[in-house]
């Protein structure tokens, strides 16, 4: 019961505007962190259940947290290092194990995804108003209620107006956050339409797509491209074309990602479409170029939360989750976390063909969303609520490892349904 309540509260907290926060010294307390803190406590209380279900993904995630903690303590001292690593553990382990312990059946996976898809489709009306009226009305209301003006001031400038449309944030702190949230649940929405066609499901899928488009951000749209490529990979994974499909997929992904960090050749044209702004692509390239010096000088322990080396005219943000993790916590920490995520995806991909069709589409949607999240992480930082969402998604598929039991259960239910239907026909 407590896990169900925490899961519901977590879903709600994701859609609470950033203005609803409390500053405890330098610590920013938001509702989702409170929920995940409680989830981590519940996970510790149920440590036996956690250990019984643990696999290589849990081990690697634990190693990453240890390495990140050591990095923060080394760079900032024991007290501040433990404070910062505590927040990291809450966002990473709290969200991962909330999903791991609660989403233990296909039914729960379906319900959680449907909750996100439904809410995202309902708030589309605010996105359309924000985009064309150029008025961030939801954040204006939140500021009036809380007195906190938490959005970056640049979000109100002409830099966030393209083609006469304001890049929408909706209930989130940045267009990228809103677009990425939509991209996470887009595969589920699309496969739901394909497997259970209803006009309401189609409307929800279209609402997610339109919402992503209104952000005018490259990340969610590039994510959809990766999701399509991942779908093709999953379809051919257990056939004779497995090797060639893998080579084509990673060559395609590598081409897009390498070009995403370059301003030469074909990408000079492509980036203007993928980022809607060629300056954005060039700026990301500069971030990689200058941050590599810090990584080379601090390969093991990273630089922690210290400022990174760059020209004075560049701001402090890093538009790459994997680059930031590696720079802050060291090469080993970055590699361990990336390896953890890839193992999680390919472990599920390896058993995809064993699932009953009734649940196979949901497993496929997770693979598509997770692979895209991993790859898009090279071109966008998962700051704010996206980081816990990333690990919540990563932990939400543990039920899929019981594919044999699931197939037997679904088959039995199908037979029972057939018997009931036959009995009703006979009685008529």
C-alpha positions as CSV (number, residue, x, y, z in Angstrom):
1,X,0.0,0.0,0.0
2,X,2.8,2.4,0.9
3,X,4.5,1.8,-2.4
4,X,1.3,2.5,-4.3
5,X,0.8,5.8,-2.4
6,X,4.4,6.8,-3.1
7,X,4.1,5.9,-6.8
8,X,0.9,8.0,-7.1
9,X,2.6,10.9,-5.3
10,X,5.7,10.7,-7.5
11,X,3.6,10.9,-10.6
12,X,1.8,14.0,-9.2
13,X,5.0,15.6,-8.1
14,X,6.5,15.4,-11.6
15,X,3.8,17.8,-12.7
16,X,4.1,20.3,-9.8
17,X,5.7,23.5,-11.2
18,X,9.3,24.3,-10.0
19,X,7.9,27.4,-8.2
20,X,6.6,25.1,-5.5
21,X,9.8,24.6,-3.5
22,X,11.4,25.5,-0.2
23,X,15.0,26.5,0.4
24,X,16.6,24.8,3.4
25,X,19.9,26.7,3.4
26,X,21.4,25.9,0.0
27,X,19.2,22.8,-0.4
28,X,16.2,23.0,-2.6
29,X,13.3,20.9,-1.3
30,X,10.8,19.9,-3.9
31,X,7.9,17.5,-3.6
32,X,9.5,14.8,-5.8
33,X,12.6,14.8,-3.6
34,X,10.5,14.3,-0.5
35,X,8.6,11.4,-2.2
36,X,11.8,9.8,-3.4
37,X,13.5,10.2,0.0
38,X,10.6,8.2,1.6
39,X,10.9,5.7,-1.3
40,X,14.6,5.2,-0.5
41,X,13.7,4.6,3.2
42,X,11.1,2.1,2.2
43,X,13.6,0.4,0.0
44,X,16.1,0.1,2.9
45,X,13.4,-1.3,5.2
46,X,12.6,-3.9,2.5
47,X,16.3,-4.6,1.8
48,X,15.8,-8.4,1.7
49,X,13.3,-8.0,-1.1
50,X,15.7,-5.7,-2.9
51,X,18.6,-8.1,-2.6
52,X,16.4,-11.1,-3.7
53,X,15.6,-9.3,-6.9
54,X,19.1,-7.7,-7.4
55,X,21.1,-8.4,-10.6
56,X,24.1,-6.9,-12.4
57,X,22.2,-3.6,-13.0
58,X,21.7,-3.1,-9.2
59,X,25.4,-3.9,-8.6
60,X,26.6,-1.4,-11.2
61,X,24.2,1.3,-10.0
62,X,25.5,0.8,-6.5
63,X,29.1,1.0,-7.7
64,X,28.3,4.3,-9.5
65,X,26.8,5.8,-6.3
66,X,29.9,4.8,-4.3
67,X,32.2,6.3,-6.9
68,X,30.1,9.5,-7.1
69,X,30.2,9.8,-3.3
70,X,33.9,9.3,-3.1
71,X,34.3,12.0,-5.9
72,X,32.1,14.5,-4.0
73,X,33.9,13.9,-0.7
74,X,37.3,14.2,-2.4
75,X,36.4,17.5,-4.1
76,X,34.3,19.1,-1.4
77,X,35.2,17.5,2.0
78,X,33.3,14.9,4.0
79,X,30.4,17.0,5.2
80,X,29.4,18.7,1.9
81,X,30.3,15.6,-0.1
82,X,27.9,13.5,1.9
83,X,25.2,16.1,1.6
84,X,25.5,16.2,-2.2
85,X,25.8,12.5,-2.5
86,X,22.7,12.1,-0.3
87,X,20.7,14.1,-2.8
88,X,22.1,12.1,-5.7
89,X,21.3,8.8,-3.9
90,X,17.7,10.0,-3.3
91,X,17.2,10.9,-7.0
92,X,18.9,7.9,-8.4
93,X,18.3,5.0,-6.0
94,X,15.0,6.4,-4.6
95,X,13.4,6.6,-8.1
96,X,15.0,3.3,-9.3
97,X,13.8,1.2,-6.4
98,X,10.4,2.9,-6.2
99,X,9.8,1.6,-9.7
100,X,11.6,-1.7,-9.0
101,X,9.5,-2.5,-6.0
102,X,6.2,-1.2,-7.1
103,X,6.0,-1.9,-10.9
104,X,6.2,-5.7,-10.6
105,X,3.5,-6.7,-13.1
106,X,2.5,-5.7,-16.6
107,X,-0.8,-4.3,-15.2
108,X,1.1,-1.8,-13.0
109,X,3.5,-0.9,-15.8
110,X,0.5,-0.2,-18.0
111,X,-1.3,1.9,-15.3
112,X,1.8,4.0,-14.6
113,X,2.4,4.7,-18.2
114,X,-1.2,5.5,-18.9
115,X,-1.3,7.9,-16.0
116,X,1.7,9.9,-17.5
117,X,0.3,9.7,-21.1
118,X,-3.2,10.9,-19.9
119,X,-1.8,13.8,-17.9
120,X,0.5,14.9,-20.7
121,X,-2.3,14.8,-23.2
122,X,-4.6,16.9,-20.9
123,X,-2.1,19.7,-20.4
124,X,-1.6,20.1,-24.2
125,X,-4.1,23.0,-24.2
126,X,-1.8,25.0,-22.0
127,X,1.1,24.3,-24.4
128,X,-0.8,25.5,-27.4
129,X,-1.8,28.7,-25.5
130,X,1.8,29.3,-24.3
131,X,3.3,28.7,-27.7
132,X,1.0,31.0,-29.7
133,X,0.1,33.6,-27.1
134,X,3.8,33.7,-25.9
135,X,2.6,33.7,-22.4
136,X,3.9,31.3,-19.7
137,X,0.6,31.3,-17.9
138,X,1.1,28.2,-15.7
139,X,4.3,29.6,-14.3
140,X,2.7,33.0,-13.8
141,X,-0.1,31.4,-11.7
142,X,2.5,29.3,-9.7
143,X,4.5,32.5,-9.0
144,X,1.4,34.3,-7.8
145,X,0.6,31.4,-5.4
146,X,4.1,30.8,-4.0
147,X,5.9,34.1,-4.5
148,X,8.8,32.2,-6.1
149,X,9.9,33.3,-9.6
150,X,12.0,30.2,-10.4
151,X,12.3,30.2,-14.2
152,X,15.5,31.3,-15.9
153,X,14.9,34.9,-17.0
154,X,16.2,33.9,-20.5
155,X,13.0,31.8,-21.0
156,X,11.1,35.1,-21.3
157,X,13.4,36.6,-23.9
158,X,13.5,36.5,-27.7
159,X,16.0,33.6,-27.6
160,X,13.1,31.2,-26.8
161,X,10.9,32.5,-29.6
162,X,11.4,30.7,-32.9
163,X,9.3,31.1,-36.0
164,X,7.0,33.4,-34.0
165,X,6.3,30.6,-31.5
166,X,7.4,30.6,-27.9
167,X,9.2,27.3,-26.9
168,X,6.8,25.8,-24.4
169,X,7.7,24.7,-20.9
170,X,4.1,23.8,-19.7
171,X,4.5,22.8,-16.1
172,X,8.2,22.2,-16.3
173,X,11.3,24.4,-15.8
174,X,12.6,24.2,-19.4
175,X,11.3,23.2,-22.8
176,X,13.8,20.4,-22.9
177,X,12.3,18.9,-19.7
178,X,8.8,19.0,-21.1
179,X,9.9,17.6,-24.5
180,X,11.9,14.8,-23.0
181,X,9.1,13.7,-20.6
182,X,6.8,13.5,-23.7
183,X,9.4,11.5,-25.6
184,X,9.8,9.0,-22.8
185,X,6.1,8.0,-23.0
186,X,5.6,8.4,-26.8
187,X,6.6,4.8,-27.7
188,X,4.0,3.5,-25.2
189,X,1.4,5.8,-26.6
190,X,2.1,4.8,-30.2
191,X,2.3,1.0,-29.5
192,X,-0.9,1.3,-27.5
193,X,-2.7,2.7,-30.6
194,X,-1.3,-0.1,-32.8
195,X,-2.2,-2.9,-30.4
196,X,-5.5,-1.4,-28.9
197,X,-6.8,1.0,-31.4
198,X,-9.3,3.5,-30.0
199,X,-9.8,7.1,-31.0
200,X,-9.0,8.2,-27.5
201,X,-5.7,6.4,-27.6
202,X,-4.9,8.0,-31.0
203,X,-5.8,11.4,-29.6
204,X,-3.4,10.9,-26.7
205,X,-0.5,9.9,-28.9
206,X,-1.1,12.9,-31.2
207,X,-1.3,15.1,-28.1
208,X,2.2,13.9,-26.9
209,X,3.6,14.5,-30.4
210,X,2.2,18.0,-30.7
211,X,3.4,18.8,-27.2
212,X,6.9,17.8,-28.1
213,X,6.8,19.9,-31.3
214,X,5.7,23.0,-29.4
215,X,9.0,22.8,-27.4
216,X,10.9,23.4,-30.6
217,X,13.7,21.4,-29.1
218,X,15.9,18.9,-31.0
219,X,16.1,16.4,-28.1
220,X,12.6,15.0,-28.2
221,X,12.4,14.9,-32.0
222,X,15.8,13.2,-32.2
223,X,14.6,10.9,-29.5
224,X,11.7,9.8,-31.8
225,X,14.2,9.1,-34.5
226,X,16.2,6.9,-32.2
227,X,13.0,5.2,-31.0
228,X,12.1,4.3,-34.6
229,X,15.6,2.9,-35.1
230,X,15.4,0.9,-31.9
231,X,12.1,-0.6,-33.0
232,X,13.7,-1.9,-36.1
233,X,16.6,-3.3,-34.1
234,X,14.2,-5.0,-31.7
235,X,12.2,-6.5,-34.6
236,X,15.3,-8.1,-36.1
237,X,17.2,-8.9,-32.9
238,X,16.3,-12.6,-32.8
239,X,16.4,-13.3,-36.5
240,X,19.1,-14.0,-39.1
241,X,19.5,-10.3,-39.6
242,X,20.6,-9.7,-36.0
243,X,24.2,-8.8,-36.7
244,X,23.5,-6.5,-39.6
245,X,20.7,-4.8,-37.8
246,X,23.0,-4.2,-34.8
247,X,25.7,-2.8,-37.0
248,X,23.3,-0.6,-39.0
249,X,21.7,0.7,-35.8
250,X,24.9,1.6,-34.0
251,X,26.4,3.1,-37.1
252,X,23.3,5.2,-37.5
253,X,23.3,6.2,-33.9
254,X,27.0,6.9,-33.9
255,X,26.7,9.0,-37.0
256,X,24.0,11.2,-35.5
257,X,25.8,11.6,-32.2
258,X,29.2,12.3,-33.6
259,X,27.7,14.8,-36.0
260,X,25.8,16.3,-33.1
261,X,29.2,17.4,-31.7
262,X,30.7,18.7,-34.9
263,X,30.2,21.7,-37.1
264,X,31.8,20.3,-40.2
265,X,30.5,18.7,-43.3
266,X,27.0,17.4,-43.6
267,X,26.1,18.3,-40.1
268,X,26.5,22.0,-40.7
269,X,23.3,21.6,-42.7
270,X,21.6,18.9,-40.5
271,X,22.2,20.7,-37.2
272,X,20.1,23.7,-38.2
273,X,17.1,21.3,-38.5
274,X,17.9,19.1,-35.5
275,X,18.4,22.0,-33.1
276,X,16.3,24.6,-34.9
277,X,19.3,26.9,-34.3
278,X,22.8,26.3,-35.7
279,X,24.3,28.3,-32.8
280,X,23.0,25.7,-30.3
281,X,24.9,22.9,-32.1
282,X,28.1,24.9,-32.3
283,X,27.8,25.8,-28.6
284,X,27.4,22.1,-27.6
285,X,30.5,21.3,-29.6
286,X,32.4,24.0,-27.6
287,X,31.2,22.5,-24.4
288,X,32.7,19.1,-25.3
289,X,35.9,20.7,-26.5
290,X,36.6,22.7,-23.3
291,X,35.3,20.2,-20.8
292,X,37.7,17.5,-22.1
293,X,40.5,19.5,-20.5
294,X,38.9,19.0,-17.0
295,X,38.3,15.3,-17.7
296,X,41.9,14.8,-18.8
297,X,43.2,16.6,-15.7
298,X,40.8,14.8,-13.3
299,X,40.1,11.4,-14.8
300,X,39.5,9.4,-11.6
301,X,37.8,11.7,-9.2
302,X,36.4,14.3,-11.5
303,X,35.9,17.9,-10.5
304,X,32.8,17.4,-8.4
305,X,30.5,20.4,-8.3
306,X,33.3,22.8,-9.0
307,X,33.1,25.1,-12.1
308,X,34.6,23.8,-15.3
309,X,37.2,25.4,-17.5
310,X,35.8,27.5,-20.3
311,X,36.0,31.0,-21.9
312,X,34.5,33.8,-19.8
313,X,31.7,34.4,-22.3
314,X,30.3,30.8,-22.0
315,X,27.8,30.0,-19.3
316,X,28.2,27.2,-16.8
317,X,25.6,24.7,-18.2
318,X,26.6,21.4,-19.9
319,X,24.2,20.1,-22.5
320,X,25.1,16.4,-22.1
321,X,24.2,14.1,-19.3
322,X,27.0,11.7,-19.9
323,X,29.6,14.4,-20.3
324,X,28.5,16.1,-17.1
325,X,28.6,12.8,-15.1
326,X,32.0,11.9,-16.4
327,X,33.4,15.4,-15.7
328,X,31.9,15.6,-12.2
329,X,32.6,12.1,-10.9
330,X,35.3,10.7,-13.1
331,X,35.8,8.5,-16.2
332,X,35.1,5.2,-14.2
333,X,31.9,6.5,-12.8
334,X,30.6,7.7,-16.2
335,X,31.6,4.4,-17.8
336,X,30.0,2.3,-15.1
337,X,26.7,4.1,-15.3
338,X,26.6,4.0,-19.1
339,X,27.5,0.2,-19.0
340,X,24.7,-0.3,-16.4
341,X,22.1,1.3,-18.7
342,X,23.2,-0.6,-21.8
343,X,23.2,-3.9,-19.9
344,X,19.7,-3.2,-18.6
345,X,18.4,-2.5,-22.1
346,X,20.1,-5.5,-23.9
347,X,19.1,-7.8,-21.1
348,X,15.5,-7.1,-21.7
349,X,16.0,-7.1,-25.5
350,X,17.4,-10.6,-25.2
351,X,14.2,-12.0,-23.8
352,X,11.8,-9.9,-25.9
353,X,10.8,-12.8,-28.2
354,X,9.8,-14.9,-25.2
355,X,7.0,-12.6,-24.1
356,X,3.3,-13.2,-24.9
357,X,2.0,-10.7,-27.5
358,X,-0.3,-9.3,-24.9
359,X,2.7,-7.8,-23.0
360,X,5.4,-7.9,-25.6
361,X,4.4,-4.5,-27.0
362,X,4.8,-2.9,-23.5
363,X,8.3,-4.4,-23.2
364,X,9.1,-3.1,-26.7
365,X,7.9,0.4,-25.7
366,X,10.3,0.3,-22.7
367,X,13.2,-0.7,-24.9
368,X,12.5,2.1,-27.3
369,X,12.2,4.7,-24.6
370,X,15.2,3.6,-22.7
371,X,17.6,3.2,-25.6
372,X,16.6,6.7,-26.9
373,X,17.1,8.2,-23.4
374,X,20.6,6.7,-23.2
375,X,21.6,8.1,-26.7
376,X,19.9,11.5,-26.3
377,X,21.9,11.8,-23.0
378,X,24.9,12.6,-25.1
379,X,23.3,15.8,-26.5
380,X,21.2,17.0,-23.5
381,X,21.6,17.1,-19.7
382,X,19.0,15.4,-17.6
383,X,18.7,18.1,-15.0
384,X,15.8,18.8,-12.7
385,X,13.0,16.2,-12.7
386,X,14.4,14.4,-15.8
387,X,17.2,12.7,-13.8
388,X,14.9,10.9,-11.4
389,X,12.6,10.1,-14.3
390,X,15.5,8.5,-16.1
391,X,16.2,6.1,-13.3
392,X,12.5,5.5,-12.6
393,X,12.1,4.3,-16.2
394,X,15.3,2.2,-15.8
395,X,13.8,0.4,-12.8
396,X,10.3,0.0,-14.2
397,X,10.9,-3.1,-16.2
398,X,12.0,-5.7,-13.6
399,X,8.8,-7.6,-14.1
400,X,9.9,-8.5,-17.6
401,X,12.5,-11.0,-16.4
402,X,9.7,-13.3,-15.4
403,X,8.7,-13.8,-19.0
404,X,8.0,-17.5,-18.6
405,X,5.6,-17.1,-15.7
406,X,4.0,-14.1,-17.5
407,X,3.4,-16.1,-20.7
408,X,1.9,-19.0,-18.7
409,X,-0.4,-16.6,-16.8
410,X,-1.6,-14.8,-20.0
411,X,-2.2,-18.1,-21.7
412,X,-4.3,-19.4,-18.8
413,X,-6.3,-16.1,-18.7
414,X,-6.8,-16.4,-22.5
415,X,-8.1,-20.0,-22.1
416,X,-10.4,-19.0,-19.3
417,X,-11.8,-16.1,-21.4
418,X,-12.3,-18.5,-24.3
419,X,-14.1,-21.0,-22.1
420,X,-16.4,-18.3,-20.7
421,X,-17.2,-17.0,-24.1
422,X,-18.0,-20.5,-25.4
423,X,-20.2,-21.2,-22.3
424,X,-22.1,-17.9,-22.9
425,X,-22.7,-18.8,-26.6
426,X,-23.9,-22.3,-25.6
427,X,-26.3,-20.9,-23.0
428,X,-27.8,-18.6,-25.7
